[in-house]
Amino acid sequence: MDFLSFMDEVCSEKNKSITDEIFLLIQSDRELMSKYLRLVEQDGLDKINQDIGREVKKRYGLSNAESRQENPRSTLIKSHQEFQ
């Protein structure tokens, strides 16, 4: 295996869990969590969570994988789209 193939594999694995990691970051940071809760109160949980997922996809230039993660580590979400 060459280096670029290795990095493709590593990044592919990272992309599958990046949304969960963003939500874990939010829930572990008091200030971010406070801001998140205000947004949820203002616009609703589903909208904010979906907007976060779309923004992660956009900012990292990702594409949807065929699968969803149904058991995320973050308690803020029930599932999330995996990316390629």
C-alpha positions in Angstrom: 0.0 0.0 0.0 1.3 3.4 -0.9 1.0 6.5 1.3 -1.9 8.2 -0.7 -3.9 5.0 -0.6 -3.4 4.8 3.1 -4.5 8.4 3.6 -7.5 7.8 1.4 -8.5 5.0 3.7 -7.9 7.0 6.9 -9.8 10.0 5.6 -12.7 7.8 4.5 -13.0 6.4 8.0 -12.8 9.9 9.5 -15.6 11.1 7.2 -17.9 8.4 8.5 -17.9 9.8 12.0 -17.2 13.5 11.4 -20.7 14.6 12.2 -20.8 12.7 15.4 -17.5 14.2 16.4 -18.8 17.8 15.7 -21.8 17.0 18.1 -19.4 15.5 20.7 -17.4 18.7 20.5 -20.6 20.8 21.1 -21.8 18.7 24.0 -18.4 18.7 25.7 -17.9 22.5 25.6 -20.0 24.5 28.0 -20.1 27.6 25.9 -20.8 25.8 22.6 -23.5 23.8 24.3 -25.2 26.9 25.6 -25.2 28.5 22.1 -26.5 25.2 20.6 -29.4 25.1 23.1 -30.3 28.7 22.3 -30.4 27.9 18.6 -32.5 24.8 19.3 -34.9 26.8 21.4 -35.1 29.4 18.6 -35.4 27.1 15.6 -36.1 23.6 16.9 -34.0 20.5 17.4 -34.5 18.8 14.1 -33.8 22.0 12.0 -30.6 22.8 13.9 -29.3 19.3 13.8 -30.1 18.9 10.1 -28.5 22.3 9.4 -25.3 21.3 11.3 -25.1 18.1 9.2 -25.5 20.0 6.0 -22.9 22.6 7.0 -20.4 19.9 8.0 -20.9 18.3 4.5 -20.5 21.7 2.8 -17.5 22.9 4.8 -15.5 19.7 4.3 -16.6 19.2 0.7 -18.0 15.7 1.5 -20.5 13.4 -0.3 -23.1 11.3 1.3 -22.2 7.6 1.8 -24.9 5.0 1.3 -25.2 4.4 5.0 -26.2 6.2 8.2 -24.7 5.9 11.7 -27.6 4.7 13.9 -25.6 4.6 17.1 -23.7 7.8 17.5 -21.6 8.5 20.6 -23.1 12.0 21.0 -26.3 12.2 23.0 -27.4 15.2 21.0 -28.4 13.1 17.9 -30.1 9.8 17.3 -28.4 9.1 14.0 -26.4 10.9 11.3 -25.5 10.6 7.6 -22.1 9.1 7.0 -20.0 10.8 4.4 -17.4 9.6 1.9 
